[in-house]
Amino acid sequence: MTRKTSSKSPSKPSRSQGKSRYRFGDPIGSGGMGNVRRAERLDENGEVIDDELAVKHLATRFLTSPEAIKRFKREVLLQRRLDHVNVMPVYGRNLSAMPPWFTMPLASGNLAQEIARRTHRDREWIIGVIRQILAGVAHAHDHGVVHRDLKPLNVLRVARVWKVSDFGLGKDLDPDATTLTRTTQQMGTAPYMAPEQFDEPKTVGKPADVYAIGKILCELSTGHQPPTRAFELAGVHRDFHYFVSRCCDENPNRRYADAREALEALDALIDEDDADPAQLAQALIRDVHEAVRDLDSPEAPVESLASHMLRFGDEEEMYLEVVPRMPREVIRAFLKGDASGFARMLAEFDQHIDGGLPFDYCDVVARFYRRVWKETEDLEMRELILRRLIVMGTNHNRWLVREVVSELLAGVDDAATAMMAAEVIDDLAGDAAWHAEEALAAKPARVIAKALRRSQR
């Protein structure tokens, strides 16, 4: 797949061709504040020199609104200063006319139509589309422009190239630029809007566009419009789970900072295709470990490790070999840097060890789960660990596993974990009975001890 593209639009008329005249034709569609019609560009003799154009003009109902007129003019000026193959170019304009208008290439369709039409959504197609969107938005971000209304309807296809269009809600990040957004004014289309667009629209920046791109990727994968103020990974190719989770994090500070960073992350994901998953995982773990031990090093690069482990969640051999042998320092850095990513990786690993295991490997798992338990206070992770150890110890008759269960239960010193442990013991009473005598001898909290005694009945 070719990923390098020119940053220049090949079809933009040369400025040396003189002042163009335009003739407007049949309506194509409408939306937002504008109406779109077919258009032709004429030479000085009135001959048609380009009939594959469209004109967008401010809808008549907004001509009495000074704010709408200002917003339309801003759309044109913001879009015109961008020059990239994946951004819809502005050819001609007349912002003094009533209604004001501008011309652009004639699109053959939009991404919403393509998603609805397409029955096969393979990984390469998704990458090809989302990468073009990211490239266009990255160019806008590089030039201080935030779109604020990214959605499939605003991604148009021109000569088989996807172009980001409709900057009507665009924001100029130049500190000297005037703003048209009121403090309480929401900007965007609900399913693609970041939380801050609902709650604090005046603060909206580049991470809001990143959020919308994550939602678009979900829609490319599933064919369904995403929910508002939430994202769902069901139906999304596993390779994209971490990428979408980063894009759509509720906290804008935890997303990719802008579309350029997101594009680089996507390209790094693509470049991993030819690498051996287990070898790459080991290399990433070494990188994290070395960063943790180097006091002068920046933060440990856990994001790459999280992305890799989640992308290759189906690689059972890699998970069985790599995950339980993570050093304590790596676990600690992972939990600190991306706790949700670690939790998802742990859940993947736990699925891979469900069933019969070599006896010695049970001890490897028990020691790993003990390390994780002591590094986290997350109740969901602790519950997963306790359930697995109780069942694994009983099914495999492993005394080391029983020792670990007793040690962990005896060390519980908070009410929430104690209640969770008691509920797990009650739920797994038949298996928990095998652990009860040794666990009771370790003198756990009263609520846990009661549950253990109940399992013995």
N, C-alpha and C positions, 0 to 999 in steps of 0.2 A: 504494500500500500504506500503510495507517495504522500508524504506529509509536508513537504516543503512547498510553499506557495509564494508567489510574488505579492508584495505588499501594495502594489499599484493596480488600480482597476484598468483593464485593458481596453474598455469600451468608452471611457470618458472622452467627450469631444475636446479637441485641442482648443486652447484659448486663442490660437492664432487664426482660427477660422472666421473671425469676425462675429458681429452680433447676430445671433440666431433669432428667427421668428418661429412661432409655434402655432399649430392649428389643433384645436381640441375636438374630440369626437365623442363616441358613445360612452355612457357610464359603464364602469367596471364593478364598482362596489363602494361601500362606505363603512365607516367605523370611527369611533372616538369623535374627534372634532372635524374630520376631513372627509371629503368625497373624492373618488378617483375616477378618471376618465381616460380613454385612449388619447394619444397625442401624436402629432407628426412634427418633425423639424423641417423647416423650409429654408432654402437658400435665398439670396437677395433677389432672385427672379421669381420666387414663389414656387420653385420646383421642390418636390419632396426629396429630402436626402436621408431621412431616417424615419421609418414608420413603426419602429418597435419601441415606442415610448409610452409613458403614462404621465398624467399630470394630477397632482393632488392639490386641492384648494380647500380653504376653510369653508365649512358648511354654512349655508346662509343663516341658519338660526343662531349662529355665534357672532354675527357681524355687529351686533349691538353690545357685545361684551368686550371691553378693553383688555381684560385679562386673557380672554381666549385669543384675541388677536396677538397680544404679546407672546403668548405661549407658542402659537403657530410660527411666528417669526423666529422665536428662539429655536424651535425644532429645525428650521431650515439652516440657520446659522451654525448650530452645533453640528448638524449632519454634514454641512458643506466643508467644514474644516477637517473632516476625516477623509482619508484617502487610502482605502484598503480594499482588496478584492472581496473580502467578506463583509463589507459595509455598503449598503445601498448608496450610490453616489447621487449628488444633486447636479443636474446638468444646467438647467436654466431656472430663473426665478423672477418674480415681480412681487415684491413685498409691499409695494405702494398701491397695487391694484385692490379693488374691492369686488370679489374676495381676493386676498393674496394667494399666490400659487407657486409651485415649483414643479419641475419635470425631472423624471428619473427613468431608468430602463423599464421596459414592460416585463413584468414577472409572469412566468408560466404557472405559478401556483404558490401556495404557502405550505409551511411544514405541518400545520394542523391537517390540511387536506391529505398530505402524504402519509401521515400517521394513520389516518382513518382508512386510507386506501390500501395500505401495505399489510400483507398477511404474514410475511416472513421478516422478522426483525433480528437478523444475525448480528453478532458482535462487531464484525468489521463495518457493517453499515452504520451501526450506532456510533462507533468511533469516528467514522468519516464525517458524519453530520455534526456531532457535538464538538469535534475539533475545529470545524469551520466556524461554528458559533463562538467558541472560545477565542479563536484567532481574531475575529472581528471585534469582540468585546474587549479583548486585551489591547487592541489598537486604540479603542476609545478610551480605556482607562489610562493608557500611556499618555494620552493627550488631555487628560483631566476631565473626561466626560463620563458620567454615570447614566445608564439608560433608564432604569427604574420601572420598566414595563416589559421585560423580556418574557416572551411566551411564543408558542409555535405559530400563532397568527402573525406575529411580527418578524418572522424569519421567512424571507421570500426566495424563490428559486429563479435565477436568471442564467440561462445557458448552462444548466446543470451545476451551477455554483450557488451555494446557500449564502444569502446576504442578510445581515441584521438591518432592520428598517424601523421606521416609526419612532423617532426620538422626541415625540411630542411631550413626554414627561421627563425628558432628559434634564440632567443637572450639571451645571458648569462648576467644577471644583475650584476655579480661580477665585482666590479670596476677594478680588475686586469686583467679581460678578454680582449682579443683583439677583435676589431670589424671588420666586413667585409662589413658594410653598408656605402656607400658613402653618402655625405650630400644630394645629389639630387636623390638618388636611391630609387624608390618606391618599397615597399615590400608588397606582399599580392595578393589577388584576388579581383578585383574592387568592386563587390556588397557587400563584407563583410569588406572592409577596412574602418577604422576610418578616419575622415578628416585629422588628423595629419600624417597618413601614406602617403597621397598625398602631403601634404604641408611641413611637417618637419619630414622626416623619421628617422633622427638621434635621435629624442626625443621620439620615440615610446616606450611605456612601457605597464604595465599591463592593464590600461584602454582600450587599443586598442583591447585586447582579449575580454574584457567585451562587447565592442561595437559589435564585431563579434557574440558573443553569443546571444545578443539581436536580431540580424538579423536572426540567425539560428532559434530562437524561432518563429519569424514571418513566416519563411518558413515552419516550422513544422505545423503551424496553417492554412496557406493558401494553401500550396502546390506549391507556386510560388516563384521563385527566387526574392529576394528583389531588389529595385532600388539602383543604385550607389549613394552614398553620401546623402541618404535620407532613411527614413523608413515610412511605411504606416501601420496604425492600422486597416484599413478596412479588415474584415475577421479574425482578431485576437480576440480570446476569451477575453471578457471584463476583466476577472480576471487578465490578464497579461498586460493590457494597461500601468499601472504605471511602472511596472517592465521594460517593453520594453523601455518606455520613458526615464527612468533613465539610462539603459544600453546604449542607442543610442543617448544620449545628445551630441550635437556638441562639447561642451566644455568638455574635458576629466576630468577636476576637478569637474564636477557635476555628473559624472558617479559613480557607485560603484567603490571603489578604486582598487579592484582586484576581482578575481573570488571567493575567500573565502567570502568576504563581500556580493557578489551577491548571493552566495549559501545560506548564512544565511538569506538574505532577502526573498528568495524563500521559505525557510523552514518556516519562520514566516508567510508568506502568506498561506501556506498549513495548518499550525496549527490553523488558524482562522476559518477553515471550520465548527467547531462545535459551535462556539460562536454566540450569537444573534447579528445581525448586528447593531441594534440601540443601544443596551447596550454597545457594544464595541466602537461605535462611541462616545458615551457620555464619556466613560472612557478615550479615546484618547484626547478628547477636554479638559477634566480636567487635563490631563498630560501636555498639551501645556499651559493651563492657569496657572497652578502651576509653571511651568518652567519660564514663563514670569514674574511672580510676585517675584520669588526667584532670587535676584540679584547675588547670588553666583552659580546659576545653569548654566550648559552649555547651548548651543543653544536649543531653544524649539524643541521638537521632531515632527516637522510638516510632515516629510516624511512618518511616519507610518499613520498619519491621512489622508494624501493625497492618499496614496496607498489604504487604506480601503474605503474611499469615492468613489474612481473611480472604485474599484473592484465591489462594490455593487451599481452601478449606477442604476440598475433596481429596487432597493428597494424604491419604492415611499413613503411608510409610514415612513421609516427612514429619507429620505430627507425632507419631510414635517415637521417632528417633530424636527430634529436636526439642519439643516442648518440655518434657519432664526433666531435661538436663540443663535448663536455663539456670545460670547462676543467680544467687539471691540478689546480687546487685542489679542484674538485668531485670528481674521481676520487680524490684523496687522502683527502678527508673521507668519501667513500662507502666506500672500502676500510677505513678506520679504524672507521667506525660500524657497517657491516653488510657485511662481506667476503663472506659467503655469498650475500646478496642481490645484490651486485655480480657475483659469479661466475655466478649464474643469469641475470642480465640480459645479461652478456657472451655466454653460450652462446646465448641467444635471438637476439641481434644477429648472431652468427656464422652461425646458420642462415639468417637473412634475406639474407646476402650470398653464400650458396653459389650459384655459377653465374656467368653473364656480368654484368659491371658496366661502366658508363661509365669510360673510361680515367682521367679526372681524379678520379673518385670512388675509384679504387684508391689514389691518393696520399693522399686524405683518410683512408681506412681505415688505411693504413700509418703515417701520423703519429699517429693515435689509438692504434693498437696499440703503437707505440713508447712513448707516454706511459704506457700501462698497464703495460707490461713493466718500466719503470723505477720504477714506484711499488709493485710487488708482488714478493714472492719465492715466491708460490704456484706450485708446479710444474704443477698442472693448468691454471691460467690461462696460464702461459707456454707450455705445450705447445700449447694451442689457438691462441695467437697465432702461434707459429712455423709450425705446420702451415698455417694460413691464408695467411701471408705467402709461404711457399715456393710453394704452389700458385698463388696469385693472381699473383705476380710472373711465373711461367713462362707461365701461360695468357694473360696480358694483355701480356706483353713490356714490363713497366714497370720502367724503370731505377731510379726512386726507390725502388720496393719492394725491389729488389735491394740498393740502398745501405743501406736500413734493416735488412735481414736480415744483411748483413755487419757493420754496426755492433753489432747486438744479440749476434751470435755472438762478436765480438771482445771484448765487454765481460763475457762470462761468466767469473766468477772463483771459482765454487764447484763442487765435484765433482758434487753432485746435479744441478744444472742442466746441467752439461757432459754427463753421462751421458744425461740426458733428450734433449738436443739431438742427440747422436750417434744415439740410437735413432730419432728422428724423421727424420733425414737418411737413415739406412739404409732406413727404411720408405717414404720418398718419394724414393728414389734417382733415378728418372727426372726428376723436377722439380728436385730439389736440384742436379743436374749443371749446370743453367743458372746457378745462383748460385755454383758452386764456385770459379771462378777469382778473382772479386772477393773472395769471403769468405776464401779462403786468403791473398790478398794482405794482408788485415787482421790476419793472424797470430792466429787463435783458439787456444784450448787444444788440447793435443795430441790428445786423444780426439776432439774435433770435427774437427780437421784430417784425421785418419785417415779419418773417416767421409766427409768431403767428397772425398777422393782416391778412396775406393771408389766414390763415385757417378759419377766420371769414366770408370770402366772400361767 
